[in-house]
Each structure stands twice: as structure tokens, then as C-alpha cells.
Amino acid sequence: MQTLLIVDDEPNIVEGLASQFEQRYGDSVIIMKSFTGEHALNILQGNKVDVILSDVRMPDIDGLELIQETERLWPRTHFIFLSGFDDFEYIHRASKFSIYRGYLLKTEGDEVVMEKVDKEIRMCAEELRAETEQGRMRAFAQRAALESMLRGGGSWRDFPMQDNVLSLELDTGRPVFMVLGKFLLHQAAEGMQVLQQLAGLLEGQAPGLTFELLLPEEGTLVWLLQEKNAAGRRGTGSYIHALFEAIQQQIDDACGLAVSMVIGCAAGFDEIVEKYGRLNDIYYMIYRDAGKLIIVDETDYSDVLLNQGGGLQERFQFSTFIHQLGQQLHTGTPESVRELFALYFGASGGLLQSARLHSEQQLTLFTLLLSFLRENRMGASYEQALAHMLDEFLHGANRTEPEAFMEKTAVFCGELCRQRAENEAHNTEAVINRINLYIEAHIEDYNLSLTELARMTGFNPSYLSRLYRTHAGRKLSEYIDEVKLRHAQGLILSGELVKNVAERTGFASPSAFILFFKRNTGRTPRQFFEEHIPETSDGESK
């Protein structure tokens, strides 16, 4: 799925074009709107946009400034100018930017604009396919050494000294960003192919970043990233989130592989082993359903199960168990859950003794189960049963009778699988209800959008858009407009000025609000007010 941003300080032009593009593309293209250059730049700082259709002369940031900033942030974006002025000097200056794709006049008509945008959308898709095919493997020995380090096989300080390893492109003296990706274990055979694809996508879409892409354990991807410019830039963390949000969707579109992601903060190279464990812990806390496009930031979960104890090999084994248990809870059966517990906690499993010695792992397991219960609305009886098991754990039952304790846990997890199968149809409804409540509570926020809602729920924007439309029977944007209209009508009837109503319903200008109101009601705000507030005999409103 691709994204089109329309920028113009004339609201009627933006709304008119957006409406036509929404009818033309349906759910295949996300349409974003902006009425100022400054707002458009704010959008670009947190979102990857494939095609931009922009006015030239705007009061705050003009088109040349916007294309310059766009090229710095997203060098693969296709930028088209749409202007009311045939200015050769402006065209000449704009053509020097590598992302410039044309200059259209507003007098040429909407069909010309539609055809041009169609062409650029197709070209973006073709370029993406080419970048994916041309993705190449990083040196095997280099990746293997880093992967071994994450699994506890060495120190980063030893890494550059190994004779069989190529020189490391990352500067070990500077902080790095880590991104953790997880995909279903039955798709693990595709891991090497995914490495190739993602390497190509990152090289093509983020030339300002140096990175290493790793596969430290089955079903897990890790990116280590640095700005090539040592001085860095403001908002790098937000930029990386937007970058990986786009790549996540591209991989899903290209090969149907759903990679859930946790975006880490910058840290020193000597902290990457701990960082890897931390991002894994956060992933298991927010993990909701196998195969869904989840993407969250470390900063949102900084207090969750950090710096757990235990040996690194044991940590890796327990991490794999938790990952598989999370999948079983969402897709498995009571029988498959029992098999999983037997594998890890049976006579030859090896984790039973560890579970007795390291309470942090037991707490991680309880937290996973509690998160699953609440996310899936299993009911108070299950939470009470889990609380009883926790009480037994805290009072030493797991130490005196570990086999019986883990057997009880396995039975409980099997029961969750059975209940989940009955409740599955209601899970999506809960997500839809949560989104609707959030919209109603934040309708006065200027930034209320699909992107904001996706980050609030932890889903990829394109995935959330399809999910909402499939289960709610309408687009997210349509419900946002409905709530905005209802809120605006209440404000108008209370006597609020149109200027204030526009601000409180998230519009950049009164004219944009009036256009929206008339399109949805057939009347101007003034006409609506007069119809609903009849005049008294002296001509004054009641």
C-alpha cells in the first residue's frame, strides 16, 4: 500500500482532489491532506510518503523549501508541483532536485492530474520491486559474529579483532539504534530471503543511515543503525519509526510476511546485548496476535520487565519458549500447548530447574498470561485463577513442587486456547471499539489521523485501515468525519464562532471547515444555526 500527500493552502482544492483520489484508489492508497507547508513538513517527519502533489506558493513554507526537506528525509519520494502560475524560473529551480517528477498547472484539469499521479504511483511500485530484487546479503562472517555476540557468544570489543570478519561499517564509538523484528516460526525458512529484501530496501530508502541486519535466532530479525553524519539530526528516533513502518508494510505486500517490530532508543555499542534482551521482553509484553503488523517504541514500554537476570544461554532458551507460547495462545490448541510445555519443562527440557531458581522468568510468564487475558477480554474468572497461581508461586509452591506447578500452568494455558477459539470473533470488535472511543475523546486534536490511531493501537497504518474497513463496514476517515461533524454541530448550536469551531475540530482554516461542513450537510454553518435556532418575534435568536 502506498501513500499520497496533497498540499495546498486552498482547502477546496485539497478536499476536491482527495475525494477523487479516494474514489479512484479505494484502500490501495492512503490519502493524506495538508493545508500548509509547515504541516506537510510535520507529516513528513513522521511518515514515509510515496508521492507528493504540492502547491508552489504557500504563505509559510513554499514548494521549493518543501521539496528540499522532502529529498533530505525521503530520497525515494516522487514530488509533483501543482500550481496556478506558469513560472519557468521556478520550474528550472525545482528540476534540480532528484525527486522532482513534474510541474502541472491547475488549469489543465483534474484528469491530467489524475493520470500523472497514477503514473508516479505505478513507478513507485516498480522501483520498490526493483529495490527488493536487488537487495544483497551482508557478509556472512560479519553477520554471524554479531549474531553470536547477541546470543552471548562474545563481546563487541573482540569483534573487530577477528581475522575472518570483514571490517565493521558501524562506528563502535558512537551510539546505535536497534530495531527488533519478529515473524512466525513456520516462516523461518524465509529468513535469508527476508534479509536480502530488507537490506535492499534500507539501502534504497535511507541512504543517510549505516546499518547491519542480523538473524540472531529463529524467527527474529535485528537491525543496528547509525546516522552516517556523526552530528546526527533531530528526531532520528521518529524518523526510524516511520522508516520501518513503511518497510514493514512493503515486506507484507511483497511476500506476505508479517514482521512485528519494536523500535529501540539509541545506546552505546557496549549495551547492545542488554538492549536485545530488553526489546525481546517488551515484544512479549505487547505481543497480541500471530501474523499482525505490530510496531511499538521502546520508550512507550521502558518500565516493563527490564534487565532480567539469568545466564544468556538460559535467557535465549526461555525467550524462545515465551515466543512459541505466545503463538500457541493465539493460534494453538490445548494439545499443542501441552506438547510445548513438555518440550521445555519435561524430563529432558532443561528449563524446569531454571524456573525454580530464577523467579524473573516465572514473572515474565505470568505477565505474558495476564497481558493475553486482558487483551482478549477473557473475563474476571480467568484473572482470578491466574492471581491464585501467582499467589502459589509467591509462597514457594513452584520451588517445593515445580513439576506440579508447571503442569497446572500448562493446563491453564490450554484452557486459554480453548476459550480464545470461542472469543476470536469478538477480539477485532474490541479493537474497533477502542479506536472509536479514542476518536470521540480526541476529536479536537489537530493530528487525529490514521497514522496517529495506528501508533495508539500499535498496528501498521495500512493494516489498521484494512482491518477497520473490513469489520466496521466503512473507512476510518469516514468515522472521524462523522464524529467531527457531530461535534461541530454541537458547538455551532451552542453559539461558538465558526473560527473557533474550525480550530476545535482540527481544521487548518475556517474556509476548510466551512467546505467540509457544507459537503456533509448541504448547508453552511450559519444556515444550519438559523434552521435549528428559530428567531423570536423581535428578530433575536432564542
Secondary structure as GFF3:
##gff-version 3
##sequence-region A 1 542
A	DSSP	beta_strand	2	7	.	.	.	ID=ss1
A	DSSP	alpha_helix	11	25	.	.	.	ID=ss2
A	DSSP	beta_strand	29	34	.	.	.	ID=ss3
A	DSSP	alpha_helix	37	46	.	.	.	ID=ss4
A	DSSP	beta_strand	51	54	.	.	.	ID=ss5
A	DSSP	alpha_helix	63	73	.	.	.	ID=ss6
A	DSSP	beta_strand	78	83	.	.	.	ID=ss7
A	DSSP	alpha_helix	88	94	.	.	.	ID=ss8
A	DSSP	beta_strand	100	105	.	.	.	ID=ss9
A	DSSP	three_ten_helix	106	108	.	.	.	ID=ss10
A	DSSP	alpha_helix	110	134	.	.	.	ID=ss11
A	DSSP	alpha_helix	140	150	.	.	.	ID=ss12
A	DSSP	three_ten_helix	159	161	.	.	.	ID=ss13
A	DSSP	beta_strand	176	182	.	.	.	ID=ss14
A	DSSP	three_ten_helix	185	190	.	.	.	ID=ss15
A	DSSP	alpha_helix	191	205	.	.	.	ID=ss16
A	DSSP	beta_strand	209	217	.	.	.	ID=ss17
A	DSSP	beta_strand	220	227	.	.	.	ID=ss18
A	DSSP	alpha_helix	236	255	.	.	.	ID=ss19
A	DSSP	beta_strand	260	267	.	.	.	ID=ss20
A	DSSP	three_ten_helix	269	271	.	.	.	ID=ss21
A	DSSP	alpha_helix	272	286	.	.	.	ID=ss22
A	DSSP	beta_strand	295	297	.	.	.	ID=ss23
A	DSSP	three_ten_helix	298	301	.	.	.	ID=ss24
A	DSSP	alpha_helix	312	331	.	.	.	ID=ss25
A	DSSP	alpha_helix	334	345	.	.	.	ID=ss26
A	DSSP	alpha_helix	352	357	.	.	.	ID=ss27
A	DSSP	alpha_helix	359	375	.	.	.	ID=ss28
A	DSSP	alpha_helix	380	394	.	.	.	ID=ss29
A	DSSP	alpha_helix	397	400	.	.	.	ID=ss30
A	DSSP	alpha_helix	402	441	.	.	.	ID=ss31
A	DSSP	alpha_helix	450	457	.	.	.	ID=ss32
A	DSSP	alpha_helix	461	472	.	.	.	ID=ss33
A	DSSP	alpha_helix	476	493	.	.	.	ID=ss34
A	DSSP	alpha_helix	498	504	.	.	.	ID=ss35
A	DSSP	alpha_helix	510	521	.	.	.	ID=ss36
A	DSSP	alpha_helix	525	532	.	.	.	ID=ss37
###
